[in-house]
Amino acid sequence: DMHKFIANFFQPISHSTPHLYISALALAPTHSWVAKLYQKHLKSAVQINMYGKDRHWPSNTHVIEAGFGVSAVCFSLDTNMAVGFWSGKIKIYNHHTGQPTGSDLIGHTDVVQCVCFSPDGAQIASGSNDNTVRVWDVRTQQQVVEAFMGHTGSVNSVTYSPDGRSIVSGSYDKTVCILDAQTAKQIAKYTEHKGSVMSVAYSFSGSQIVSGSSDETARIWDVNTGQQIQKLESHNQIHSVQFLSDDTILVCGYKHITKWEVQTGKRTMLKITSTKVAYSPDQSQIGQLVVLYSPRKKIAKLWNIDSGHPIGELSLSDTISCACFSPDGKYLVTQCEQSTHIWNTQS
């Protein structure tokens, strides 16, 4: 509660200490433990009674003014958040303070389409419209090796294997490539898709890769043999893919969200409509996802995949361009036109 108190009121307090008593305690939610503890000791403290005063702290923990042109976001396991821009640069922020750390990561010459932290948080992989995959050291904020230039189209999706040794990339050139994370050299290449590869993901075991494509298929690959295990056919393009639970369930999405049983190919169409989705990795809350795109209402909705029912709604001032859950599922970042919002999913 103290952390939320400081996060919400540090600006006026830092300009004038008396605001701690004049405005902060008076405007704190009625259920704030800090306010309850200290207000009773201040006989002349300002009292504000108004209709609609918040009872609890808002789920929006803070806003990062990253500026215009954010195109991709990703959390690390610690406090870092990587933000990619239309200009090709990447910035690292501390998602607790909202402050940038160090200098910009410069290398891409076109829009950064995707960013992903390694499991240990030491590296970032990024894909761009310049057709390259680049690997960065978070501490030095420099490229680790030369960029991978094996794609002939925009790199739409990148992700690390669970052990951090490999990176898989999906591209507009209809291919999926597996790279060595330390050298960025190609290990394998899958060419069976007939349309752009929009999303790629590893299974939790790391033994399989799934790729979703504009050719209306999701394909599952065996990492060890390089063979296609399963081809799942949809009636729409597939722009997002994610394994759930013990790798027996696959979730795909674009205009509709579909659950697939990996072994049988049985599918269940959920009554969820969206063009973009982000999936919670939190294993204690399996099935949670956020619907990103709602142009008229400017909202994001949290759904439970198991039940197919909404469990929450976030109101924003503008349409959302991208979003991502933290690795523990406790936070969600949503990017609007000029501001980045970080939300507490448990409040």
C-alpha positions as CSV (number, residue, x, y, z in Angstrom):
1,D,0.0,0.0,0.0
2,M,2.9,2.4,0.8
3,H,4.4,1.6,-2.6
4,K,1.1,2.6,-4.4
5,F,0.8,5.7,-2.2
6,I,4.3,6.9,-3.2
7,A,3.8,6.0,-6.9
8,N,0.6,8.0,-7.1
9,F,1.7,11.1,-5.2
10,F,5.4,11.4,-5.5
11,Q,5.3,14.2,-8.0
12,P,3.3,16.8,-5.9
13,I,5.2,15.7,-2.7
14,S,8.6,16.1,-4.4
15,H,7.6,19.7,-5.4
16,S,6.2,20.6,-2.0
17,T,6.4,18.4,1.1
18,P,3.2,19.7,2.7
19,H,1.3,18.0,-0.1
20,L,1.9,14.8,1.8
21,Y,-0.8,16.1,4.2
22,I,-2.7,18.6,2.1
23,S,-3.5,16.4,-0.9
24,A,-2.0,12.9,-0.7
25,L,-3.7,11.7,2.5
26,A,-6.9,13.5,1.5
27,L,-7.1,12.0,-2.0
28,A,-5.9,8.5,-1.1
29,P,-8.6,5.8,-1.6
30,T,-10.8,5.2,1.4
31,H,-9.4,1.6,1.9
32,S,-5.7,2.8,1.8
33,W,-3.9,1.5,4.9
34,V,-1.5,4.4,4.9
35,A,-4.3,6.9,4.9
36,K,-6.2,5.1,7.6
37,L,-3.1,4.9,9.8
38,Y,-2.0,8.6,9.5
39,Q,-5.2,10.5,9.1
40,K,-6.4,9.8,12.6
41,H,-3.2,11.4,14.0
42,L,-3.8,14.7,12.1
43,K,-6.6,16.7,13.8
44,S,-6.5,19.5,11.1
45,A,-6.0,17.3,8.1
46,V,-8.0,18.2,5.0
47,Q,-11.1,15.9,4.6
48,I,-12.6,15.3,1.2
49,N,-16.0,13.8,0.9
50,M,-17.2,13.4,-2.6
51,Y,-19.4,11.1,-4.6
52,G,-17.5,8.4,-6.5
53,K,-14.3,8.6,-4.5
54,D,-12.2,5.5,-5.1
55,R,-12.2,2.9,-2.4
56,H,-9.1,1.1,-3.7
57,W,-6.0,2.0,-5.7
58,P,-6.4,2.0,-9.5
59,S,-5.1,-1.1,-11.3
60,N,-3.2,1.3,-13.6
61,T,0.0,1.5,-11.5
62,H,1.7,4.2,-13.6
63,V,2.1,5.7,-17.1
64,I,5.4,5.8,-19.0
65,E,5.6,8.7,-21.4
66,A,7.6,6.8,-24.0
67,G,6.5,9.2,-26.7
68,F,5.0,8.7,-30.2
69,G,5.8,5.6,-32.3
70,V,6.0,2.7,-29.9
71,S,5.6,-0.6,-31.9
72,A,6.5,-3.4,-29.5
73,V,6.8,-4.1,-25.8
74,C,8.1,-6.9,-23.6
75,F,8.8,-7.5,-19.9
76,S,11.8,-9.3,-18.4
77,L,11.7,-11.5,-15.2
78,D,13.2,-8.6,-13.2
79,T,12.3,-4.9,-13.4
80,N,13.1,-4.3,-17.0
81,M,10.8,-3.6,-19.9
82,A,11.9,-3.3,-23.6
83,V,10.1,-0.9,-25.9
84,G,10.6,-0.9,-29.7
85,F,9.9,2.1,-31.8
86,W,8.8,2.8,-35.4
87,S,12.2,4.6,-35.8
88,G,14.1,1.4,-35.3
89,K,15.4,2.2,-31.8
90,I,14.8,0.2,-28.6
91,K,14.7,1.6,-25.1
92,I,14.9,-0.3,-21.8
93,Y,12.7,1.0,-18.9
94,N,12.4,0.1,-15.3
95,H,8.7,-0.8,-15.2
96,H,8.4,-0.1,-11.5
97,T,9.7,3.5,-11.7
98,G,8.8,4.2,-15.4
99,Q,12.3,5.6,-15.9
100,P,14.6,4.7,-18.9
101,T,17.8,2.8,-18.0
102,G,20.9,3.7,-20.0
103,S,21.1,4.7,-23.7
104,D,19.0,3.7,-26.7
105,L,19.7,0.4,-28.5
106,I,20.6,1.5,-32.0
107,G,20.9,-0.9,-35.0
108,H,17.6,-1.5,-36.8
109,T,16.9,0.8,-39.7
110,D,13.1,0.3,-39.8
111,V,10.2,-0.4,-37.6
112,V,10.8,-2.8,-34.6
113,Q,8.1,-5.3,-34.9
114,C,8.9,-7.5,-31.9
115,V,11.1,-7.7,-28.8
116,C,11.7,-10.5,-26.4
117,F,13.9,-11.0,-23.3
118,S,15.9,-14.2,-22.8
119,P,14.7,-16.3,-19.8
120,D,17.5,-15.0,-17.6
121,G,16.8,-11.4,-18.7
122,A,20.4,-10.9,-19.8
123,Q,19.6,-10.5,-23.5
124,I,17.0,-9.1,-25.8
125,A,16.1,-10.4,-29.3
126,S,14.4,-8.1,-31.7
127,G,12.9,-8.4,-35.2
128,S,12.3,-5.5,-37.6
129,N,10.9,-4.5,-41.0
130,D,14.5,-4.2,-42.0
131,N,14.4,-8.1,-42.3
132,T,16.9,-8.6,-39.5
133,V,17.0,-10.3,-36.1
134,R,19.3,-8.6,-33.6
135,V,20.5,-9.9,-30.2
136,W,21.4,-7.3,-27.5
137,D,23.2,-7.4,-24.2
138,V,21.0,-5.8,-21.6
139,R,23.9,-4.7,-19.3
140,T,26.1,-3.1,-22.0
141,Q,23.1,-2.2,-24.3
142,Q,25.2,-3.3,-27.3
143,Q,24.6,-5.9,-30.0
144,V,26.1,-9.3,-28.9
145,V,26.8,-10.4,-32.5
146,E,26.2,-9.4,-36.1
147,A,22.5,-9.3,-37.1
148,F,20.9,-12.4,-38.6
149,M,20.0,-11.4,-42.2
150,G,18.6,-14.7,-43.4
151,H,15.0,-13.4,-43.8
152,T,13.9,-11.7,-47.0
153,G,10.8,-10.1,-45.4
154,S,9.8,-8.3,-42.2
155,V,10.4,-10.2,-39.0
156,N,7.0,-10.3,-37.3
157,S,7.8,-12.4,-34.2
158,V,10.7,-13.6,-32.1
159,T,10.9,-15.6,-28.9
160,Y,13.5,-17.5,-26.9
161,S,13.5,-21.2,-26.1
162,P,12.9,-22.0,-22.4
163,D,16.6,-22.8,-21.9
164,G,17.6,-19.5,-23.6
165,R,19.9,-21.3,-26.1
166,S,17.8,-20.7,-29.2
167,I,15.7,-18.0,-30.8
168,V,12.8,-18.7,-33.2
169,S,11.7,-16.1,-35.7
170,G,8.7,-15.8,-38.0
171,S,8.7,-13.6,-41.1
172,Y,6.7,-12.1,-43.8
173,D,8.8,-14.2,-46.2
174,K,6.7,-17.2,-45.1
175,T,9.5,-18.9,-43.2
176,V,10.4,-19.9,-39.6
177,C,14.0,-19.8,-38.6
178,I,15.7,-21.2,-35.5
179,L,18.9,-19.3,-34.5
180,D,21.7,-20.0,-32.0
181,A,21.1,-17.3,-29.3
182,Q,24.9,-16.7,-28.8
183,T,25.9,-16.5,-32.5
184,A,22.7,-15.6,-34.3
185,K,23.6,-18.3,-36.8
186,Q,20.8,-20.3,-38.4
187,I,20.2,-23.8,-37.0
188,A,17.1,-24.7,-38.9
189,K,14.5,-23.3,-41.4
190,Y,10.9,-24.3,-42.0
191,T,9.4,-23.3,-45.3
192,E,6.0,-25.1,-45.4
193,H,3.8,-22.0,-44.8
194,K,2.1,-20.5,-47.8
195,G,1.6,-17.1,-46.2
196,S,3.4,-14.7,-43.9
197,V,4.3,-16.1,-40.5
198,M,2.7,-13.8,-38.0
199,S,3.5,-15.4,-34.7
200,V,5.8,-18.1,-33.2
201,A,6.1,-19.7,-29.8
202,Y,8.0,-22.5,-28.0
203,S,6.2,-25.1,-26.0
204,F,7.0,-25.0,-22.2
205,S,9.1,-28.1,-22.6
206,G,11.1,-26.5,-25.4
207,S,10.7,-29.6,-27.6
208,Q,8.1,-28.1,-30.0
209,I,7.5,-24.8,-31.9
210,V,4.2,-23.5,-33.1
211,S,3.8,-21.0,-35.9
212,G,0.7,-19.1,-37.0
213,S,0.3,-17.7,-40.5
214,S,-1.8,-15.6,-42.8
215,D,-2.3,-18.9,-44.8
216,E,-5.0,-19.8,-42.1
217,T,-2.9,-22.6,-40.6
218,A,-1.0,-23.2,-37.3
219,R,1.8,-25.7,-37.7
220,I,3.6,-27.5,-34.9
221,W,7.2,-28.5,-35.4
222,D,9.5,-31.0,-33.6
223,V,12.6,-29.1,-32.6
224,N,14.9,-32.1,-32.6
225,T,13.9,-33.6,-35.9
226,G,12.7,-30.5,-37.7
227,Q,9.6,-32.3,-38.8
228,Q,6.1,-30.9,-38.9
229,I,4.0,-32.7,-36.3
230,Q,0.7,-31.2,-36.8
231,K,-1.1,-28.8,-39.3
232,L,-4.1,-27.1,-37.8
233,E,-6.4,-25.5,-40.3
234,S,-8.5,-22.4,-39.4
235,H,-11.0,-20.3,-41.3
236,N,-9.1,-17.1,-40.6
237,Q,-5.6,-15.8,-40.6
238,I,-3.7,-16.7,-37.4
239,H,-1.8,-13.7,-35.9
240,S,-1.1,-15.1,-32.4
241,V,-0.2,-18.5,-31.1
242,Q,0.5,-19.8,-27.6
243,F,0.9,-23.2,-25.8
244,L,-1.0,-23.4,-22.6
245,S,-0.9,-25.7,-19.5
246,D,1.2,-28.9,-20.2
247,D,1.6,-28.3,-23.9
248,T,-1.6,-30.2,-24.7
249,I,-3.6,-27.1,-25.5
250,L,-2.8,-24.5,-28.2
251,V,-4.5,-21.1,-28.4
252,C,-4.7,-19.2,-31.8
253,G,-6.2,-15.9,-32.6
254,Y,-7.0,-13.2,-35.1
255,K,-10.7,-12.4,-35.6
256,H,-11.7,-15.2,-33.3
257,I,-9.9,-17.1,-30.6
258,T,-9.7,-20.9,-31.0
259,K,-8.5,-23.6,-28.6
260,W,-6.9,-26.7,-30.1
261,E,-6.1,-30.0,-28.6
262,V,-2.6,-30.7,-29.9
263,Q,-2.9,-34.5,-30.1
264,T,-6.3,-34.8,-31.6
265,G,-6.6,-31.5,-33.5
266,K,-10.1,-31.0,-31.9
267,R,-10.9,-27.3,-31.8
268,T,-13.2,-25.1,-29.8
269,M,-14.2,-21.6,-31.1
270,L,-14.5,-19.2,-28.2
271,K,-17.0,-16.3,-28.4
272,I,-14.1,-13.8,-28.3
273,T,-13.5,-11.4,-31.2
274,S,-10.3,-9.5,-31.6
275,T,-7.6,-8.7,-34.0
276,K,-4.7,-8.8,-31.5
277,V,-4.3,-10.8,-28.2
278,A,-1.7,-11.2,-25.5
279,Y,-1.5,-14.3,-23.3
280,S,-0.8,-14.5,-19.6
281,P,2.1,-16.8,-18.9
282,D,1.1,-17.2,-15.2
283,Q,0.6,-20.9,-14.6
284,S,-1.6,-20.3,-11.6
285,Q,-4.0,-18.4,-13.9
286,I,-3.9,-20.5,-17.0
287,G,-6.2,-19.2,-19.7
288,Q,-6.1,-15.5,-19.1
289,L,-5.6,-13.4,-22.1
290,V,-6.2,-9.7,-23.0
291,V,-8.1,-8.5,-26.1
292,L,-6.1,-5.6,-27.4
293,Y,-8.2,-4.1,-30.2
294,S,-11.4,-2.2,-29.7
295,P,-11.2,1.0,-31.9
296,R,-14.5,2.5,-30.9
297,K,-14.6,1.9,-27.2
298,K,-10.8,2.2,-26.6
299,I,-10.8,-0.7,-24.1
300,A,-8.9,-3.9,-23.4
301,K,-10.7,-6.9,-22.0
302,L,-9.3,-9.7,-19.9
303,W,-10.8,-13.1,-20.6
304,N,-10.5,-16.6,-19.1
305,I,-9.9,-19.1,-21.9
306,D,-11.3,-22.0,-19.9
307,S,-14.6,-20.4,-19.3
308,G,-14.7,-18.2,-22.3
309,H,-16.0,-15.3,-20.2
310,P,-14.6,-11.8,-19.5
311,I,-13.0,-11.3,-16.1
312,G,-12.1,-7.6,-16.4
313,E,-12.0,-4.5,-18.5
314,L,-9.4,-1.6,-18.8
315,S,-10.5,1.8,-20.2
316,L,-7.9,3.8,-22.1
317,S,-7.7,7.3,-23.7
318,D,-6.7,5.9,-27.1
319,T,-6.6,2.8,-29.1
320,I,-4.1,0.1,-28.2
321,S,-1.2,-0.7,-30.6
322,C,0.4,-3.5,-28.6
323,A,0.4,-5.2,-25.2
324,C,2.3,-7.8,-23.1
325,F,2.1,-9.6,-19.8
326,S,5.0,-9.8,-17.3
327,P,6.5,-13.3,-17.0
328,D,4.7,-13.8,-13.6
329,G,1.4,-12.6,-15.0
330,K,1.0,-9.9,-12.3
331,Y,1.4,-6.9,-14.7
332,L,0.1,-6.0,-18.1
333,V,1.6,-3.2,-20.3
334,T,-0.6,-1.6,-22.9
335,Q,0.7,0.9,-25.5
336,C,-1.5,3.7,-26.7
337,E,-0.5,6.3,-29.3
338,Q,1.9,8.3,-27.0
339,S,1.8,6.7,-23.6
340,T,2.5,3.3,-22.1
341,H,0.3,2.1,-19.3
342,I,1.3,-0.5,-16.7
343,W,-1.6,-2.3,-14.9
344,N,-1.7,-4.6,-11.9
345,T,-3.8,-7.6,-13.1
346,Q,-4.5,-8.7,-9.5
347,S,-6.2,-5.5,-8.4
